[in-house]
């Protein structure tokens, strides 16, 4: 059996072909361009999967997408980072066009499954994976299976309210954890404190990526830039507060941090741990493993693996 994994992001959509052992056989990507509308995107996704299917003959498709997803109906109910799409059917059009079973989940659920399978090798039964990117999401595994909640909406950690009436979030609300720890929020604060952005970019941006982004901010912190170091410490404090709430409720064995922003973990993980150490109720914090994923593509790989798990008739959910 082979499976295709799809990870629909606000900028790019990634595709991967995998076998059940976790070997990556093929990878591809295309620009999501959500502003062109969901119908246009679904047409392009079908075309991309058909192209891959000719060579690899997969048995299933697993799809991860940021936002509120109905995994039973196969619908994106709301995605703030996909031009605020609402009520978009994805699984049914793909199944009809391809003749393959299609599974769709929130992208953080797929990343959680990828972490559970590839990073942790199923060592822990109770895991929370937190995706740190443009937005903040989380996937929850309880007793070895994905936890969806009553309506399939469990794990929206990024929209836990940290500050009453605080900064505006992409979801439309205020004070969400995402509005303080998502990459757009980090760069909002960076633009406030970096007085000469042109010089900052010239000094710290990666070659070929001459713009102010979290990678640039990370390299500045690596070289001791005080404002950059302070921004990452503050982000870690906010992240720690949000994670602390989640640990008190779920008491997982392990928390896995993944996504592009997690690459700066050397600058913010200390602040997270300080927040944990300051908690009055210690039990949920003393034994938990805090892991930064080595793999940057857990979402697309988890999608392929969960698709195969479901197609094979295993629960995995």
WOGILIN-V239908 format. One record per residue. N is the residue number from 1. SS is DSSP state (alpha for helix, beta for strand, coil for the rest). PSI is psi in whole degrees, 0 to 359 (NA if undefined). D_CENTER is the distance of its C-alpha to the mean C-alpha in Angstrom with 2 decimals. Layout:
N&SS&PSI&D_CENTER + N&SS&PSI&D_CENTER
This chain:
1&coil&140&26.05 + 2&beta&152&23.36 + 3&beta&149&20.16 + 4&beta&129&18.16 + 5&beta&141&14.38 + 6&beta&130&12.88 + 7&beta&109&9.46 + 8&beta&109&10.30 + 9&coil&169&9.04 + 10&coil&332&11.29 + 11&coil&309&13.20 + 12&beta&153&13.09 + 13&beta&122&12.87 + 14&beta&147&12.80 + 15&beta&144&15.14 + 16&beta&142&16.26 + 17&beta&130&19.27 + 18&beta&161&19.46 + 19&beta&169&22.14 + 20&coil&340&21.93 + 21&coil&358&22.38 + 22&coil&7&19.11 + 23&coil&133&20.99 + 24&beta&119&19.43 + 25&beta&333&22.28 + 26&beta&146&21.13 + 27&beta&149&18.35 + 28&beta&170&18.40 + 29&beta&160&16.65 + 30&beta&163&17.92 + 31&beta&131&17.43 + 32&coil&315&15.88 + 33&coil&60&18.37 + 34&alpha&336&17.47 + 35&alpha&343&20.64 + 36&alpha&355&22.72 + 37&coil&155&21.82 + 38&alpha&325&20.24 + 39&alpha&316&23.44 + 40&alpha&318&23.51 + 41&alpha&314&19.93 + 42&alpha&321&20.66 + 43&alpha&316&23.87 + 44&alpha&325&22.27 + 45&alpha&315&19.66 + 46&alpha&315&22.64 + 47&alpha&319&24.59 + 48&alpha&319&21.99 + 49&alpha&322&21.70 + 50&alpha&320&25.50 + 51&alpha&316&26.03 + 52&alpha&322&24.05 + 53&alpha&324&25.73 + 54&alpha&320&29.18 + 55&alpha&320&28.73 + 56&alpha&345&26.52 + 57&coil&61&27.55 + 58&coil&161&24.44 + 59&coil&348&24.91 + 60&beta&167&21.75 + 61&beta&130&18.60 + 62&beta&135&15.18 + 63&beta&130&12.83 + 64&beta&139&9.21 + 65&beta&140&8.81 + 66&coil&133&7.27 + 67&coil&192&10.03 + 68&beta&112&12.80 + 69&beta&138&13.64 + 70&beta&102&16.95 + 71&coil&341&16.60 + 72&coil&313&20.41 + 73&coil&348&21.43 + 74&coil&37&18.71 + 75&beta&139&18.20 + 76&beta&109&15.64 + 77&beta&319&17.29 + 78&beta&131&15.72 + 79&beta&102&13.00 + 80&coil&333&13.66 + 81&coil&4&11.80 + 82&coil&58&13.75 + 83&coil&31&17.11 + 84&coil&40&17.12 + 85&beta&144&17.70 + 86&beta&138&19.30 + 87&beta&44&20.66 + 88&beta&114&19.66 + 89&beta&131&20.68 + 90&coil&312&18.81 + 91&alpha&315&19.66 + 92&alpha&313&23.38 + 93&alpha&322&24.08 + 94&alpha&316&22.50 + 95&alpha&319&24.42 + 96&alpha&317&27.55 + 97&alpha&328&27.36 + 98&alpha&339&26.44 + 99&coil&28&28.11 + 100&coil&147&25.19 + 101&beta&139&23.33 + 102&beta&132&19.89 + 103&beta&133&17.16 + 104&beta&139&14.36 + 105&beta&162&11.60 + 106&beta&142&8.70 + 107&alpha&330&5.70 + 108&alpha&326&4.57 + 109&alpha&318&8.24 + 110&alpha&319&8.33 + 111&alpha&322&6.26 + 112&alpha&317&8.68 + 113&alpha&320&11.43 + 114&alpha&318&10.99 + 115&alpha&316&11.18 + 116&alpha&316&14.06 + 117&alpha&310&15.85 + 118&alpha&317&15.50 + 119&alpha&318&14.95 + 120&coil&349&16.92 + 121&coil&36&19.21 + 122&coil&25&19.35 + 123&coil&325&21.13 + 124&coil&140&19.80 + 125&coil&337&20.06 + 126&coil&108&18.08 + 127&beta&141&14.56 + 128&beta&124&11.67 + 129&beta&130&8.32 + 130&beta&121&6.56 + 131&beta&124&3.37 + 132&beta&101&5.92 + 133&coil&219&6.37 + 134&coil&313&8.70 + 135&coil&180&7.50 + 136&beta&126&6.60 + 137&beta&171&5.55 + 138&beta&145&7.01 + 139&beta&142&8.61 + 140&beta&128&12.26 + 141&beta&123&14.77 + 142&beta&126&18.36 + 143&coil&40&21.31 + 144&coil&7&19.49 + 145&beta&150&18.11 + 146&beta&136&15.11 + 147&coil&123&16.04 + 148&coil&336&15.88 + 149&coil&181&18.44 + 150&coil&325&21.41 + 151&coil&15&19.86 + 152&coil&17&16.58 + 153&coil&15&14.78 + 154&coil&150&14.15 + 155&coil&13&11.22 + 156&coil&60&11.01 + 157&alpha&325&11.13 + 158&alpha&343&10.33 + 159&alpha&15&13.57 + 160&coil&133&15.67 + 161&beta&115&18.59 + 162&coil&323&19.34 + 163&coil&119&22.22 + 164&coil&123&24.58 + 165&coil&28&25.08 + 166&coil&211&22.92 + 167&coil&149&20.98 + 168&beta&135&19.96 + 169&coil&159&16.38 + 170&coil&338&15.10 + 171&coil&347&15.59 + 172&coil&345&19.23 + 173&coil&183&19.64 + 174&beta&146&20.58 + 175&coil&9&19.68 + 176&beta&153&16.09 + 177&coil&320&14.07 + 178&alpha&326&11.73 + 179&alpha&358&15.12 + 180&alpha&339&15.76 + 181&alpha&348&12.66 + 182&coil&159&10.59 + 183&alpha&324&11.86 + 184&alpha&328&14.29 + 185&alpha&320&15.69 + 186&alpha&317&16.24 + 187&alpha&333&18.05 + 188&alpha&314&20.00 + 189&alpha&324&21.44 + 190&alpha&319&22.05 + 191&alpha&336&24.12 + 192&alpha&327&26.21 + 193&alpha&343&27.27 + 194&coil&110&27.53 + 195&coil&329&31.07 + 196&coil&81&31.46 + 197&alpha&328&28.22 + 198&alpha&315&30.11 + 199&alpha&320&31.39 + 200&alpha&313&28.10 + 201&alpha&317&26.44 + 202&alpha&325&29.51 + 203&alpha&324&29.31 + 204&alpha&349&25.66 + 205&coil&149&23.83 + 206&coil&146&23.23 + 207&coil&130&25.91 + 208&coil&353&25.11 + 209&coil&57&22.30 + 210&coil&75&24.67 + 211&coil&163&22.69 + 212&coil&110&21.40 + 213&coil&182&17.70 + 214&alpha&331&15.72 + 215&alpha&317&17.07 + 216&alpha&317&20.51 + 217&alpha&324&20.13 + 218&alpha&316&19.17 + 219&alpha&325&22.21 + 220&alpha&317&24.35 + 221&alpha&322&23.47 + 222&alpha&328&24.29 + 223&coil&14&27.68 + 224&coil&15&28.31 + 225&coil&121&27.85 + 226&alpha&315&28.43 + 227&alpha&320&26.54 + 228&alpha&316&23.39 + 229&alpha&319&23.74 + 230&alpha&319&24.32 + 231&alpha&317&21.28 + 232&alpha&323&19.01 + 233&alpha&316&21.11 + 234&alpha&320&20.78 + 235&alpha&318&17.00 + 236&alpha&323&17.16 + 237&alpha&316&19.64 + 238&alpha&317&17.58 + 239&alpha&318&14.53 + 240&alpha&321&17.16 + 241&alpha&317&18.68 + 242&alpha&317&15.64 + 243&alpha&325&14.91 + 244&alpha&317&18.68 + 245&alpha&317&18.87 + 246&alpha&320&16.37 + 247&alpha&323&18.35 + 248&alpha&329&21.56 + 249&alpha&316&20.64 + 250&alpha&334&19.08 + 251&coil&57&20.59 + 252&coil&164&18.29 + 253&coil&326&19.55 + 254&beta&141&16.49 + 255&beta&126&13.34 + 256&beta&126&10.91 + 257&beta&129&9.01 + 258&beta&180&6.74 + 259&coil&165&5.59 + 260&alpha&322&8.72 + 261&alpha&336&10.01 + 262&alpha&343&10.31 + 263&alpha&344&13.06 + 264&alpha&15&15.19 + 265&alpha&331&15.15 + 266&alpha&341&18.88 + 267&alpha&345&19.57 + 268&alpha&347&17.78 + 269&alpha&327&17.66 + 270&alpha&321&21.37 + 271&alpha&322&21.01 + 272&alpha&313&18.51 + 273&alpha&326&21.11 + 274&alpha&320&23.91 + 275&alpha&317&22.49 + 276&alpha&315&22.25 + 277&alpha&335&25.80 + 278&coil&356&27.16 + 279&coil&138&26.35 + 280&coil&320&29.61 + 281&coil&108&28.53 + 282&coil&338&27.68 + 283&alpha&315&27.21 + 284&alpha&347&23.45 + 285&alpha&335&22.89 + 286&alpha&326&25.52 + 287&coil&351&24.30 + 288&coil&139&20.52 + 289&beta&129&18.97 + 290&beta&112&16.39 + 291&beta&136&14.79 + 292&beta&121&12.86 + 293&coil&139&11.55 + 294&coil&333&13.93 + 295&coil&127&12.09 + 296&coil&352&9.79 + 297&coil&38&9.29 + 298&alpha&330&8.43 + 299&alpha&310&6.71 + 300&alpha&324&10.06 + 301&alpha&318&12.15 + 302&alpha&324&11.15 + 303&alpha&315&11.96 + 304&alpha&316&15.25 + 305&alpha&318&16.11 + 306&alpha&325&15.61 + 307&alpha&315&17.56 + 308&alpha&321&20.32 + 309&alpha&316&20.36 + 310&alpha&317&20.94 + 311&alpha&330&23.41 + 312&coil&357&25.32 + 313&coil&12&25.87 + 314&coil&161&24.08 + 315&coil&293&22.33 + 316&coil&9&18.98 + 317&coil&NA&18.09
